[in-house]
Amino acid sequence: MVVCCNQMRRTLPEYSLHESLGYLAYEASGAIRKQIGRELAQKKYPIKAEQFAALVYIWDEDGQPQRVLAEKLYRDKTTVARLVSGIESLGLIQRRSGQEDAREKRVFLTASGKKLMTKVTELVQEILGLAEKGIDPGEIKICKDVLRRVRQNLA
C-alpha cells in the first residue's frame, strides 16, 4: 500500500516550532544568556555568559574533574578544555592533576575567582528577577518543575 505525503500529514499531529517546549525553553534560555552577556560587558567584568555558567558549576563543586564539568555543561571535552583554558588565563580558576590519575585535570576556583563570583552572582540574580517580573511565583515553581522533569525524561 502506498501512502502519499498529504495523507501522512493529515494523520500526524500539527507541529508548530514556535509553540514547542524545546523551542520555548531554548529561546528563554538564550534571552537570559544574552542579557547576562550584555550586563557583564557593560559592567566591565572579564567573563562571558558561558564562562559564568562554568564558574557556577566549579563554585558549586570545587575540585571536580574537568570531564564532569563537560557533562554538566552538555559540551564535549575539547570545547570545555578551551573554555576552562580561557577562564584559567584570567586567573579565576586553576587546573591541577588528579591524585589517583595524573592525566585527569581537576578544576578549582582561585581567590580571585571566588571574589568575582560573589559580585557576578548578585548581578545575575537581578537579571533573573527581571526575567521573572510579573509572573506569579507559583507559575515559576511549576515551570521549573516541568523543566526538571523534561531533563529527567531525557537523561
DSSP file (Angstrom, degrees, kcal/mol; ACC not computed):
  #  RESIDUE AA STRUCTURE BP1 BP2  ACC     N-H-->O    O-->H-N    N-H-->O    O-->H-N    TCO  KAPPA ALPHA  PHI   PSI    X-CA   Y-CA   Z-CA
    1    1 A M              0   0    0      0, 0.0     2,-0.5     0, 0.0     0, 0.0   0.000 360.0 360.0 360.0 132.6    0.0    0.0    0.0
    2    2 A V        -     0   0    0      0, 0.0     2,-0.5     0, 0.0     0, 0.0  -0.893 360.0-163.5-105.7 128.5    1.4    3.4   -0.9
    3    3 A V        -     0   0    0     -2,-0.5     2,-0.1     4,-0.0     0, 0.0  -0.950  15.8-137.7-112.2 125.3    0.5    6.4    1.2
    4    4 A C     >  -     0   0    0     -2,-0.5     4,-1.9     1,-0.1     3,-0.4  -0.365  25.1-105.3 -80.3 163.9    1.1    9.8   -0.3
    5    5 A C  H  > S+     0   0    0      1,-0.2     4,-2.4     2,-0.2     5,-0.2   0.879 117.1  54.2 -54.5 -46.0    2.6   12.7    1.6
    6    6 A N  H  > S+     0   0    0      1,-0.2     4,-1.5     2,-0.2    -1,-0.2   0.877 108.1  50.0 -61.4 -38.6   -0.6   14.6    2.0
    7    7 A Q  H  > S+     0   0    0     -3,-0.4     4,-0.9     1,-0.2    -1,-0.2   0.906 110.7  50.0 -65.8 -40.3   -2.3   11.6    3.6
    8    8 A M  H >X S+     0   0    0     -4,-1.9     4,-1.1     1,-0.2     3,-0.7   0.907 107.4  54.0 -64.2 -41.9    0.6   11.1    6.0
    9    9 A R  H 3< S+     0   0    0     -4,-2.4     3,-0.3     1,-0.3    -1,-0.2   0.865 103.3  56.9 -61.6 -36.5    0.5   14.8    7.1
   10   10 A R  H 3< S+     0   0    0     -4,-1.5    -1,-0.3     1,-0.2    -2,-0.2   0.797 106.8  49.0 -67.2 -26.8   -3.2   14.5    7.9
   11   11 A T  H << S+     0   0    0     -4,-0.9    -1,-0.2    -3,-0.7    -2,-0.2   0.693  96.8  82.7 -87.2 -19.0   -2.5   11.7   10.4
   12   12 A L  S  < S-     0   0    0     -4,-1.1     3,-0.1    -3,-0.3     2,-0.0  -0.596  90.7-105.1 -83.6 145.3    0.3   13.4   12.2
   13   13 A P        -     0   0    0      0, 0.0     2,-0.1     0, 0.0    -1,-0.1  -0.378  46.1 -94.9 -64.8 149.1   -0.4   15.9   14.9
   14   14 A E        -     0   0    0     -4,-0.1     2,-0.4    -3,-0.0    -4,-0.0  -0.418  42.5-154.8 -66.4 137.6    0.1   19.5   13.9
   15   15 A Y        -     0   0    0     -2,-0.1     2,-0.5    -3,-0.1     3,-0.1  -0.957  14.1-175.6-120.6 132.3    3.5   20.8   14.8
   16   16 A S    >>  -     0   0    0     -2,-0.4     3,-1.5     1,-0.1     4,-0.7  -0.970  15.7-155.7-127.0 116.0    4.5   24.4   15.4
   17   17 A L  G >4 S+     0   0    0     -2,-0.5     3,-1.4     1,-0.3     6,-0.3   0.913  95.9  54.6 -52.8 -46.3    8.1   25.2   16.1
   18   18 A H  G 34 S+     0   0    0      1,-0.3    -1,-0.3    -3,-0.1    -3,-0.0   0.597 111.8  44.4 -70.1 -10.8    7.2   28.4   17.9
   19   19 A E  G <4 S+     0   0    0     -3,-1.5    -1,-0.3     4,-0.0    -2,-0.2   0.412  87.4 112.3-109.2  -1.4    4.9   26.5   20.3
   20   20 A S  S <X S-     0   0    0     -3,-1.4     4,-2.4    -4,-0.7     5,-0.2  -0.465  70.6-129.5 -76.8 146.0    7.2   23.5   21.0
   21   21 A L  H  > S+     0   0    0      1,-0.2     4,-2.7     2,-0.2     5,-0.2   0.900 107.3  52.9 -59.6 -43.7    8.5   23.2   24.5
   22   22 A G  H  > S+     0   0    0      1,-0.2     4,-2.4     2,-0.2    -1,-0.2   0.919 110.9  46.2 -60.2 -45.0   12.1   22.7   23.3
   23   23 A Y  H  > S+     0   0    0     -6,-0.3     4,-2.9     2,-0.2    -2,-0.2   0.931 113.8  47.7 -64.0 -46.5   12.0   25.9   21.2
   24   24 A L  H  X S+     0   0    0     -4,-2.4     4,-2.5     2,-0.2     5,-0.2   0.901 113.4  47.7 -63.9 -41.1   10.4   28.0   24.0
   25   25 A A  H  X S+     0   0    0     -4,-2.7     4,-2.5    -5,-0.2    -1,-0.2   0.912 113.4  49.3 -64.3 -41.9   13.0   26.7   26.6
   26   26 A Y  H  X S+     0   0    0     -4,-2.4     4,-2.6    -5,-0.2    -2,-0.2   0.921 112.6  46.8 -62.6 -45.7   15.8   27.4   24.1
   27   27 A E  H  X S+     0   0    0     -4,-2.9     4,-2.4     2,-0.2    -2,-0.2   0.914 113.6  47.3 -64.7 -44.1   14.5   30.9   23.4
   28   28 A A  H  X S+     0   0    0     -4,-2.5     4,-2.1     2,-0.2    -2,-0.2   0.931 114.3  47.2 -63.8 -45.0   14.0   31.8   27.1
   29   29 A S  H  X S+     0   0    0     -4,-2.5     4,-2.7    -5,-0.2    -2,-0.2   0.911 112.4  50.2 -62.1 -42.9   17.5   30.4   28.0
   30   30 A G  H  X S+     0   0    0     -4,-2.6     4,-2.6    -5,-0.2    -1,-0.2   0.893 109.1  51.1 -63.0 -40.7   19.0   32.3   25.1
   31   31 A A  H  X S+     0   0    0     -4,-2.4     4,-2.1     2,-0.2    -1,-0.2   0.899 112.1  47.0 -65.0 -39.8   17.4   35.6   26.1
   32   32 A I  H  X S+     0   0    0     -4,-2.1     4,-2.6     2,-0.2    -2,-0.2   0.941 113.3  47.9 -66.5 -47.1   18.7   35.2   29.7
   33   33 A R  H  X S+     0   0    0     -4,-2.7     4,-2.7     1,-0.2    -2,-0.2   0.902 111.3  51.5 -60.1 -41.1   22.2   34.3   28.5
   34   34 A K  H  X S+     0   0    0     -4,-2.6     4,-2.4     2,-0.2    -1,-0.2   0.917 111.1  47.1 -63.1 -43.6   22.2   37.3   26.1
   35   35 A Q  H  X S+     0   0    0     -4,-2.1     4,-2.6     2,-0.2     5,-0.2   0.901 111.7  50.8 -65.3 -40.8   21.1   39.7   28.9
   36   36 A I  H  X S+     0   0    0     -4,-2.6     4,-2.7     1,-0.2    -2,-0.2   0.935 110.7  49.8 -60.7 -45.6   23.8   38.3   31.2
   37   37 A G  H  X S+     0   0    0     -4,-2.7     4,-2.2     1,-0.2    -2,-0.2   0.905 111.1  48.7 -59.5 -43.3   26.4   38.7   28.5
   38   38 A R  H  X S+     0   0    0     -4,-2.4     4,-2.9     2,-0.2    -1,-0.2   0.936 113.6  46.2 -62.0 -47.1   25.3   42.4   27.9
   39   39 A E  H  X S+     0   0    0     -4,-2.6     4,-2.3     2,-0.2     6,-0.2   0.894 111.0  51.9 -65.9 -40.2   25.4   43.2   31.6
   40   40 A L  H  <>S+     0   0    0     -4,-2.7     5,-2.7    -5,-0.2    -1,-0.2   0.927 114.4  43.5 -61.1 -44.2   28.8   41.5   32.2
   41   41 A A  H ><5S+     0   0    0     -4,-2.2     3,-1.4    -5,-0.2    -2,-0.2   0.920 113.0  51.5 -67.1 -44.1   30.3   43.5   29.3
   42   42 A Q  H 3<5S+     0   0    0     -4,-2.9    -1,-0.2     1,-0.3    -2,-0.2   0.872 112.2  45.9 -62.0 -37.3   28.6   46.8   30.3
   43   43 A K  T 3<5S-     0   0    0     -4,-2.3    -1,-0.3    -5,-0.2    -2,-0.2   0.358 115.0-118.8 -89.4   6.4   29.9   46.4   33.9
   44   44 A K  T < 5 +     0   0    0     -3,-1.4    -3,-0.2     1,-0.2    -2,-0.1   0.774  53.4 162.3  64.1  30.5   33.4   45.5   32.5
   45   45 A Y      < -     0   0    0     -5,-2.7    -1,-0.2    -6,-0.2    -2,-0.0  -0.588  43.2-129.3 -75.3 146.3   33.5   42.0   34.1
   46   46 A P  S    S+     0   0    0      0, 0.0     2,-0.2     0, 0.0    -1,-0.1   0.438  78.6  78.4 -80.7   3.3   36.2   40.0   32.3
   47   47 A I        -     0   0    0     -7,-0.1     2,-0.2    43,-0.0    -2,-0.1  -0.709  67.2-135.0-114.1 162.6   34.0   36.9   31.7
   48   48 A K     >  -     0   0    0     -2,-0.2     4,-2.2    -8,-0.1     3,-0.2  -0.620  37.3 -98.9-104.9 169.0   31.3   36.0   29.2
   49   49 A A  H  > S+     0   0    0      1,-0.2     4,-2.1     2,-0.2     5,-0.1   0.885 122.9  51.1 -58.0 -42.6   27.9   34.3   30.0
   50   50 A E  H  > S+     0   0    0      1,-0.2     4,-1.8     2,-0.2    -1,-0.2   0.875 109.5  50.7 -65.2 -36.3   29.2   30.8   29.0
   51   51 A Q  H  > S+     0   0    0      2,-0.2     4,-2.5     1,-0.2    -1,-0.2   0.878 107.1  54.7 -67.3 -36.5   32.2   31.3   31.3
   52   52 A F  H  X S+     0   0    0     -4,-2.2     4,-2.3     2,-0.2    -2,-0.2   0.927 105.1  53.3 -60.6 -44.3   29.9   32.3   34.1
   53   53 A A  H  X S+     0   0    0     -4,-2.1     4,-1.7     1,-0.2    -1,-0.2   0.917 110.8  46.3 -57.6 -44.5   27.9   29.1   33.7
   54   54 A A  H  X S+     0   0    0     -4,-1.8     4,-2.1     1,-0.2    -1,-0.2   0.913 110.8  52.7 -63.9 -42.4   31.1   27.0   34.0
   55   55 A L  H  X S+     0   0    0     -4,-2.5     4,-2.9     1,-0.2    -2,-0.2   0.853 104.3  56.5 -63.0 -34.9   32.2   29.1   37.0
   56   56 A V  H  X S+     0   0    0     -4,-2.3     4,-2.4     2,-0.2    -1,-0.2   0.941 108.7  46.2 -61.5 -46.9   28.9   28.4   38.7
   57   57 A Y  H  X S+     0   0    0     -4,-1.7     4,-1.7     1,-0.2    -2,-0.2   0.884 114.3  47.8 -63.8 -38.1   29.4   24.6   38.4
   58   58 A I  H  < S+     0   0    0     -4,-2.1    51,-0.2     2,-0.2    -2,-0.2   0.903 111.2  51.0 -68.3 -40.4   33.0   25.0   39.7
   59   59 A W  H >< S+     0   0    0     -4,-2.9     3,-0.5     1,-0.2    -2,-0.2   0.890 110.8  49.2 -62.5 -40.3   31.9   27.1   42.6
   60   60 A D  H 3< S+     0   0    0     -4,-2.4     2,-0.2     1,-0.3    -1,-0.2   0.846 129.6  19.5 -68.4 -34.3   29.2   24.5   43.5
   61   61 A E  T >< S-     0   0    0     -4,-1.7     3,-1.4    -5,-0.2    -1,-0.3  -0.648  81.3-162.2-139.9  79.2   31.7   21.7   43.4
   62   62 A D  T <  S+     0   0    0     -3,-0.5    46,-0.2     1,-0.2    -3,-0.1  -0.389  75.9  24.0 -64.4 133.4   35.3   23.0   43.7
   63   63 A G  T 3  S+     0   0    0     44,-2.8    -1,-0.2     1,-0.2    45,-0.2   0.555  83.2 151.2  90.5   9.3   37.9   20.5   42.5
   64   64 A Q  E <   -A  107   0A   0     -3,-1.4    43,-2.5    43,-0.6    -1,-0.2  -0.358  54.9 -93.5 -70.9 154.1   35.7   18.5   40.2
   65   65 A P  E >>  -A  106   0A   0      0, 0.0     4,-1.7     0, 0.0     3,-0.6  -0.384  29.1-123.7 -64.9 145.7   37.2   16.7   37.2
   66   66 A Q  H 3> S+     0   0    0     39,-3.1     4,-1.9     1,-0.2     5,-0.1   0.840 111.3  58.5 -60.0 -34.9   37.1   18.7   34.0
   67   67 A R  H 3> S+     0   0    0     38,-0.3     4,-1.7     1,-0.2    -1,-0.2   0.841 103.7  52.0 -66.0 -32.5   35.2   15.8   32.3
   68   68 A V  H <> S+     0   0    0     -3,-0.6     4,-2.3     2,-0.2    -1,-0.2   0.894 106.9  53.0 -68.5 -40.1   32.4   16.1   34.9
   69   69 A L  H  X S+     0   0    0     -4,-1.7     4,-2.1     1,-0.2    -2,-0.2   0.905 106.1  53.9 -59.3 -41.6   32.2   19.8   34.2
   70   70 A A  H  X>S+     0   0    0     -4,-1.9     5,-2.4     1,-0.2     4,-0.5   0.901 108.3  49.5 -60.3 -41.7   31.8   19.0   30.4
   71   71 A E  H ><5S+     0   0    0     -4,-1.7     3,-0.9     1,-0.2    -1,-0.2   0.915 110.6  49.6 -63.7 -43.0   28.9   16.6   31.2
   72   72 A K  H 3<5S+     0   0    0     -4,-2.3    -1,-0.2     1,-0.2    -2,-0.2   0.849 113.6  45.7 -65.5 -34.5   27.2   19.3   33.4
   73   73 A L  H 3<5S-     0   0    0     -4,-2.1    -1,-0.2    -5,-0.2    -2,-0.2   0.488 107.3-126.4 -85.8  -3.9   27.6   21.9   30.6
   74   74 A Y  T <<5 +     0   0    0     -3,-0.9     2,-0.3    -4,-0.5    -3,-0.2   0.902  69.4 125.6  55.9  43.6   26.4   19.5   27.9
   75   75 A R      < -     0   0    0     -5,-2.4    -1,-0.2    -6,-0.1    -2,-0.1  -0.890  65.7-102.3-127.2 157.6   29.6   20.2   26.0
   76   76 A D     >  -     0   0    0     -2,-0.3     4,-2.1    -3,-0.1     5,-0.2  -0.379  37.0-107.8 -76.6 162.2   32.3   18.0   24.5
   77   77 A K  H  > S+     0   0    0      1,-0.2     4,-2.3     2,-0.2     5,-0.1   0.847 116.8  53.5 -61.1 -37.2   35.6   17.7   26.3
   78   78 A T  H  > S+     0   0    0      2,-0.2     4,-1.9     1,-0.2    -1,-0.2   0.921 109.1  47.9 -65.8 -44.0   37.5   19.7   23.7
   79   79 A T  H  > S+     0   0    0      1,-0.2     4,-2.3     2,-0.2    -2,-0.2   0.914 114.1  47.0 -62.2 -43.3   35.1   22.7   23.9
   80   80 A V  H  X S+     0   0    0     -4,-2.1     4,-3.2     2,-0.2     5,-0.3   0.857 106.8  57.6 -69.3 -34.5   35.3   22.6   27.7
   81   81 A A  H  X S+     0   0    0     -4,-2.3     4,-2.1    -5,-0.2    -1,-0.2   0.920 110.7  43.9 -60.4 -42.4   39.1   22.4   27.7
   82   82 A R  H  X S+     0   0    0     -4,-1.9     4,-2.2     2,-0.2    -2,-0.2   0.914 114.3  49.8 -66.6 -43.2   39.1   25.6   25.6
   83   83 A L  H  X S+     0   0    0     -4,-2.3     4,-1.9     1,-0.2    -2,-0.2   0.934 113.6  45.1 -60.9 -47.8   36.5   27.3   27.8
   84   84 A V  H  X S+     0   0    0     -4,-3.2     4,-2.7     1,-0.2    -1,-0.2   0.877 109.8  55.7 -65.3 -38.8   38.4   26.3   31.0
   85   85 A S  H  X S+     0   0    0     -4,-2.1     4,-2.1    -5,-0.3    -1,-0.2   0.909 107.4  49.5 -60.2 -42.4   41.7   27.5   29.5
   86   86 A G  H  X S+     0   0    0     -4,-2.2     4,-0.7     2,-0.2    -1,-0.2   0.896 112.9  46.3 -63.7 -40.8   40.2   30.9   28.8
   87   87 A I  H ><>S+     0   0    0     -4,-1.9     5,-1.6     1,-0.2     3,-0.7   0.883 111.3  52.6 -69.1 -38.0   39.0   31.2   32.4
   88   88 A E  H ><5S+     0   0    0     -4,-2.7     3,-1.9     1,-0.2    -2,-0.2   0.880 102.2  58.6 -64.5 -37.9   42.3   30.0   33.7
   89   89 A S  H 3<5S+     0   0    0     -4,-2.1    -1,-0.2     1,-0.3    -2,-0.2   0.729 101.2  57.1 -65.6 -20.2   44.1   32.6   31.7
   90   90 A L  T <<5S-     0   0    0     -3,-0.7    -1,-0.3    -4,-0.7    -2,-0.2   0.497 116.2-117.7 -84.9  -4.7   42.0   35.2   33.6
   91   91 A G  T < 5S+     0   0    0     -3,-1.9    22,-0.4    -4,-0.2    21,-0.3   0.680  84.1 116.2  78.5  17.8   43.4   33.9   36.9
   92   92 A L  S   <S+     0   0    0     -5,-1.6    18,-2.4    20,-0.2     2,-0.3   0.719  76.4  21.3 -93.0 -23.1   39.9   32.8   38.0
   93   93 A I  E     -B  109   0A   0     -6,-0.5     2,-0.4    16,-0.3    16,-0.2  -0.902  63.6-147.9-137.2 167.7   40.5   29.1   38.2
   94   94 A Q  E     -B  108   0A   0     14,-2.7    14,-2.5    -2,-0.3     2,-0.5  -1.000  10.1-144.5-137.7 136.9   43.4   26.7   38.4
   95   95 A R  E     +B  107   0A   0     -2,-0.4     2,-0.3    12,-0.2    12,-0.2  -0.863  21.2 179.8-101.3 135.4   43.7   23.2   37.0
   96   96 A R  E     -B  106   0A   0     10,-2.5    10,-3.6    -2,-0.5     2,-0.1  -0.963  32.5-102.9-131.3 151.0   45.5   20.5   38.9
   97   97 A S  E     -B  105   0A   0     -2,-0.3     8,-0.2     8,-0.2     5,-0.2  -0.425  44.6-104.5 -68.9 145.9   46.3   16.9   38.1
   98   98 A G        -     0   0    0      6,-2.8    -1,-0.1     3,-0.9     6,-0.1  -0.329  19.6-129.0 -68.3 153.8   44.1   14.4   40.0
   99   99 A Q  S    S+     0   0    0      1,-0.2     3,-0.2     3,-0.1    -1,-0.1   0.887 107.4  36.3 -72.8 -39.8   45.7   12.5   42.9
  100  100 A E  S    S+     0   0    0      1,-0.3     2,-0.4     2,-0.0    -1,-0.2   0.840 132.2  25.8 -81.7 -34.2   44.7    9.0   41.6
  101  101 A D    >   -     0   0    0      3,-0.1     3,-1.4     1,-0.1    -3,-0.9  -0.928  63.3-162.3-135.6 108.7   45.2    9.7   37.9
  102  102 A A  T 3  S+     0   0    0     -2,-0.4    -1,-0.1     1,-0.3    -4,-0.1   0.716  91.0  63.3 -64.4 -20.5   47.6   12.5   37.0
  103  103 A R  T 3  S+     0   0    0     -6,-0.1     2,-0.4     2,-0.1    -1,-0.3   0.763  85.9  87.5 -74.4 -23.8   46.0   12.6   33.5
  104  104 A E  S <  S-     0   0    0     -3,-1.4    -6,-2.8    -6,-0.1     2,-0.5  -0.629  72.3-147.0 -80.6 127.6   42.7   13.8   35.0
  105  105 A K  E     - B   0  97A   0     -2,-0.4   -39,-3.1    -8,-0.2     2,-0.3  -0.811   8.6-159.6 -96.8 132.3   42.5   17.5   35.4
  106  106 A R  E     -AB  65  96A   0    -10,-3.6   -10,-2.5    -2,-0.5     2,-0.5  -0.854  11.9-136.8-109.1 147.7   40.6   18.9   38.4
  107  107 A V  E     +AB  64  95A   0    -43,-2.5   -44,-2.8    -2,-0.3   -43,-0.6  -0.900  22.0 179.5-115.3 129.1   39.3   22.5   38.4
  108  108 A F  E     - B   0  94A   0    -14,-2.5   -14,-2.7    -2,-0.5     2,-0.3  -0.964  27.6-121.4-128.3 141.6   39.5   24.8   41.4
  109  109 A L  E     - B   0  93A   0     -2,-0.4   -16,-0.3   -51,-0.2     2,-0.1  -0.608  27.8-139.7 -75.3 140.4   38.4   28.4   41.9
  110  110 A T     >  -     0   0    0    -18,-2.4     4,-2.4    -2,-0.3     5,-0.2  -0.412  31.7 -98.2 -86.7 173.4   41.1   30.8   42.9
  111  111 A A  H  > S+     0   0    0      1,-0.2     4,-2.2     2,-0.2     5,-0.2   0.900 128.8  51.5 -58.7 -40.4   40.7   33.6   45.5
  112  112 A S  H  > S+     0   0    0    -21,-0.3     4,-2.5     1,-0.2    -1,-0.2   0.886 108.4  51.6 -63.6 -38.7   40.1   36.0   42.6
  113  113 A G  H  > S+     0   0    0    -22,-0.4     4,-2.6   -21,-0.2    -2,-0.2   0.903 109.6  48.6 -64.7 -42.5   37.5   33.6   41.1
  114  114 A K  H  X S+     0   0    0     -4,-2.4     4,-1.8     2,-0.2    -2,-0.2   0.907 112.0  49.4 -64.4 -41.9   35.6   33.4   44.4
  115  115 A K  H  X S+     0   0    0     -4,-2.2     4,-1.4     1,-0.2    -2,-0.2   0.930 113.0  46.5 -63.2 -45.8   35.6   37.2   44.7
  116  116 A L  H  X S+     0   0    0     -4,-2.5     4,-3.1     1,-0.2     5,-0.3   0.912 109.3  54.8 -62.7 -43.3   34.4   37.7   41.2
  117  117 A M  H  X S+     0   0    0     -4,-2.6     4,-2.4     1,-0.2     5,-0.2   0.857 103.1  56.2 -62.4 -35.3   31.7   35.1   41.6
  118  118 A T  H  X S+     0   0    0     -4,-1.8     4,-1.0     2,-0.2    -1,-0.2   0.933 114.6  38.9 -60.9 -45.0   30.3   36.8   44.6
  119  119 A K  H  X S+     0   0    0     -4,-1.4     4,-1.5     2,-0.2    -2,-0.2   0.931 118.0  46.7 -70.5 -47.1   29.8   40.0   42.7
  120  120 A V  H  X S+     0   0    0     -4,-3.1     4,-2.7     1,-0.2     5,-0.2   0.850 106.1  59.0 -68.5 -34.5   28.7   38.5   39.4
  121  121 A T  H  X S+     0   0    0     -4,-2.4     4,-2.3    -5,-0.3    -1,-0.2   0.884 103.8  52.3 -63.2 -37.4   26.2   36.2   41.1
  122  122 A E  H  X S+     0   0    0     -4,-1.0     4,-1.7    -5,-0.2    -1,-0.2   0.927 110.4  48.5 -61.2 -44.7   24.4   39.2   42.6
  123  123 A L  H  X S+     0   0    0     -4,-1.5     4,-1.9     1,-0.2    -2,-0.2   0.924 111.5  48.8 -61.2 -45.8   24.2   40.7   39.1
  124  124 A V  H  X S+     0   0    0     -4,-2.7     4,-2.6     1,-0.2    -1,-0.2   0.871 107.2  55.6 -65.8 -36.7   22.8   37.5   37.6
  125  125 A Q  H  X S+     0   0    0     -4,-2.3     4,-2.1     1,-0.2    -1,-0.2   0.881 106.6  51.4 -63.0 -36.7   20.2   37.2   40.4
  126  126 A E  H  X S+     0   0    0     -4,-1.7     4,-2.0     2,-0.2    -2,-0.2   0.912 110.0  49.2 -63.6 -42.4   19.0   40.7   39.4
  127  127 A I  H  X S+     0   0    0     -4,-1.9     4,-2.3     2,-0.2    -2,-0.2   0.913 110.7  49.5 -64.2 -43.0   18.7   39.6   35.8
  128  128 A L  H  X S+     0   0    0     -4,-2.6     4,-1.6     1,-0.2    -1,-0.2   0.874 108.5  53.9 -64.8 -36.1   16.8   36.5   36.7
  129  129 A G  H  < S+     0   0    0     -4,-2.1     4,-0.4     2,-0.2    -1,-0.2   0.900 108.8  48.9 -62.0 -40.6   14.5   38.6   38.9
  130  130 A L  H >< S+     0   0    0     -4,-2.0     3,-1.0     1,-0.2    -2,-0.2   0.892 108.5  53.6 -64.2 -40.5   13.8   40.8   35.8
  131  131 A A  H 3< S+     0   0    0     -4,-2.3    -1,-0.2     1,-0.2    -2,-0.2   0.829 112.6  44.0 -63.9 -31.4   13.1   37.7   33.7
  132  132 A E  T >< S+     0   0    0     -4,-1.6     3,-2.1    -5,-0.2    -1,-0.2   0.423  84.0 134.1 -93.7   0.2   10.5   36.6   36.3
  133  133 A K  T <  S+     0   0    0     -3,-1.0     3,-0.1    -4,-0.4    -3,-0.1  -0.240  75.4  10.2 -56.0 131.7    8.9   40.0   36.7
  134  134 A G  T 3  S+     0   0    0      1,-0.2     2,-0.5     0, 0.0    -1,-0.3   0.507  99.9 118.1  79.3   4.3    5.2   39.9   36.6
  135  135 A I  S <  S-     0   0    0     -3,-2.1    -1,-0.2     2,-0.0     5,-0.1  -0.904  71.9-112.3-107.9 130.4    5.0   36.1   36.8
  136  136 A D    >>  -     0   0    0     -2,-0.5     4,-2.0     1,-0.1     3,-0.7  -0.324  20.6-128.5 -58.8 133.7    3.3   34.5   39.7
  137  137 A P  H 3> S+     0   0    0      0, 0.0     4,-2.2     0, 0.0    -1,-0.1   0.824 110.1  57.2 -54.8 -32.6    5.8   32.7   42.0
  138  138 A G  H 3> S+     0   0    0      2,-0.2     4,-2.1     1,-0.2     5,-0.1   0.888 106.1  48.9 -64.9 -38.8    3.5   29.6   41.8
  139  139 A E  H <> S+     0   0    0     -3,-0.7     4,-2.7     2,-0.2    -1,-0.2   0.882 109.0  52.8 -67.5 -38.4    3.8   29.6   38.0
  140  140 A I  H  X S+     0   0    0     -4,-2.0     4,-2.6     2,-0.2    -2,-0.2   0.922 109.3  49.8 -61.3 -43.8    7.6   29.9   38.2
  141  141 A K  H  X S+     0   0    0     -4,-2.2     4,-2.5     2,-0.2    -2,-0.2   0.924 111.7  47.5 -61.7 -45.5    7.7   26.9   40.5
  142  142 A I  H  X S+     0   0    0     -4,-2.1     4,-2.7     2,-0.2    -1,-0.2   0.923 111.4  51.5 -61.6 -44.4    5.5   24.9   38.1
  143  143 A C  H  X S+     0   0    0     -4,-2.7     4,-2.5     1,-0.2    -2,-0.2   0.925 111.4  46.9 -59.0 -46.5    7.7   25.9   35.2
  144  144 A K  H  X S+     0   0    0     -4,-2.6     4,-2.4     2,-0.2    -1,-0.2   0.910 111.8  51.0 -62.8 -42.7   10.9   24.8   37.0
  145  145 A D  H  X S+     0   0    0     -4,-2.5     4,-2.2     2,-0.2    -2,-0.2   0.923 110.9  48.4 -60.7 -44.5    9.3   21.5   38.0
  146  146 A V  H  X S+     0   0    0     -4,-2.7     4,-2.5     1,-0.2    -2,-0.2   0.926 111.3  49.6 -62.6 -45.5    8.2   20.8   34.4
  147  147 A L  H  X S+     0   0    0     -4,-2.5     4,-2.3     1,-0.2    -1,-0.2   0.881 109.7  52.0 -63.5 -37.6   11.7   21.7   33.0
  148  148 A R  H  X S+     0   0    0     -4,-2.4     4,-2.5     2,-0.2    -1,-0.2   0.920 110.3  48.5 -62.7 -42.6   13.3   19.4   35.6
  149  149 A R  H  X S+     0   0    0     -4,-2.2     4,-2.7     2,-0.2    -2,-0.2   0.890 109.1  52.8 -66.6 -38.3   11.0   16.5   34.6
  150  150 A V  H  X S+     0   0    0     -4,-2.5     4,-1.4     2,-0.2    -1,-0.2   0.947 110.7  47.7 -59.6 -47.0   11.8   17.1   30.9
  151  151 A R  H  X S+     0   0    0     -4,-2.3     4,-0.5     1,-0.2     3,-0.3   0.912 112.4  48.9 -61.4 -42.7   15.5   16.9   31.7
  152  152 A Q  H >< S+     0   0    0     -4,-2.5     3,-0.9     1,-0.2    -1,-0.2   0.889 106.9  56.2 -63.8 -38.8   15.0   13.7   33.7
  153  153 A N  H 3< S+     0   0    0     -4,-2.7    -1,-0.2     1,-0.2    -2,-0.2   0.822 113.7  40.6 -61.7 -30.0   12.9   12.2   30.9
  154  154 A L  H 3<        0   0    0     -4,-1.4    -1,-0.2    -3,-0.3    -2,-0.2   0.418 360.0 360.0-100.4   1.0   15.8   12.7   28.5
  155  155 A A    <<        0   0    0     -3,-0.9    -1,-0.2    -4,-0.5    -2,-0.1   0.480 360.0 360.0 -74.8 360.0   18.7   11.7   30.9
